[in-house]
Amino acid sequence: MSRIRLRVKEVAEAQGVNMTLLSHKSYVALNTIRAMYRNPYRTVNTDTLQRLADALGVSVFALLEEVPDDDTN
């Protein structure tokens, strides 16, 4: 099984966009963006994801990554 990981922090940093600027460009609350940076496995609304992607000039899929579960059974 795998999990979906948000890549918002990596994409924003690669473009030189800090959290405050991303918040202003995307109209997403700074606390929401801060929470995504701290926990990239957090649940996020698709509208929020689309606003972030638009603000960063990338597709929604560029902000998502499928990672294998840490199942050690």
C-alpha positions as semicolon CSV with decimal commas, in nm:
position;residue;x (nm);y (nm);z (nm)
1;M;0,000;0,000;0,000
2;S;0,118;0,356;-0,058
3;R;0,046;0,706;0,072
4;I;0,008;1,043;-0,097
5;R;0,262;1,304;0,007
6;L;0,227;1,677;-0,061
7;R;0,526;1,837;-0,234
8;V;0,413;2,198;-0,182
9;K;0,717;2,291;0,027
10;E;0,970;2,147;-0,219
11;V;0,808;2,307;-0,524
12;A;0,771;2,646;-0,356
13;E;1,129;2,647;-0,226
14;A;1,264;2,548;-0,570
15;Q;1,092;2,860;-0,707
16;G;1,212;3,082;-0,424
17;V;0,859;3,131;-0,291
18;N;0,825;3,153;0,086
19;M;0,514;3,063;0,286
20;T;0,392;3,422;0,317
21;L;0,420;3,493;-0,055
22;L;0,254;3,161;-0,138
23;S;-0,031;3,247;0,096
24;H;-0,082;3,584;-0,074
25;K;-0,057;3,445;-0,427
26;S;-0,290;3,151;-0,362
27;Y;-0,536;3,307;-0,116
28;V;-0,476;3,009;0,113
29;A;-0,442;3,083;0,484
30;L;-0,084;3,099;0,609
31;N;-0,168;2,855;0,889
32;T;-0,290;2,602;0,631
33;I;0,032;2,630;0,432
34;R;0,239;2,609;0,752
35;A;0,053;2,289;0,846
36;M;0,126;2,138;0,501
37;Y;0,495;2,220;0,538
38;R;0,506;2,051;0,880
39;N;0,301;1,747;0,781
40;P;0,316;1,665;0,408
41;Y;0,080;1,369;0,463
42;R;-0,206;1,587;0,589
43;T;-0,545;1,580;0,420
44;V;-0,603;1,875;0,192
45;N;-0,905;2,001;0,003
46;T;-0,879;1,972;-0,377
47;D;-0,975;2,339;-0,419
48;T;-0,686;2,437;-0,192
49;L;-0,450;2,216;-0,389
50;Q;-0,565;2,374;-0,716
51;R;-0,513;2,727;-0,580
52;L;-0,161;2,638;-0,467
53;A;-0,080;2,481;-0,804
54;D;-0,209;2,788;-0,989
55;A;-0,007;3,022;-0,766
56;L;0,308;2,817;-0,831
57;G;0,240;2,778;-1,204
58;V;0,243;2,397;-1,193
59;S;-0,012;2,120;-1,231
60;V;-0,181;1,973;-0,927
61;F;0,003;1,650;-0,999
62;A;0,339;1,825;-0,950
63;L;0,234;1,885;-0,589
64;L;0,161;1,518;-0,519
65;E;0,389;1,220;-0,473
66;E;0,300;0,857;-0,413
67;V;0,529;0,699;-0,155
68;P;0,540;0,342;-0,028
69;D;0,398;0,275;0,317
70;D;0,650;0,200;0,593
71;D;0,494;-0,142;0,647
72;T;0,763;-0,367;0,793
73;N;0,550;-0,678;0,854
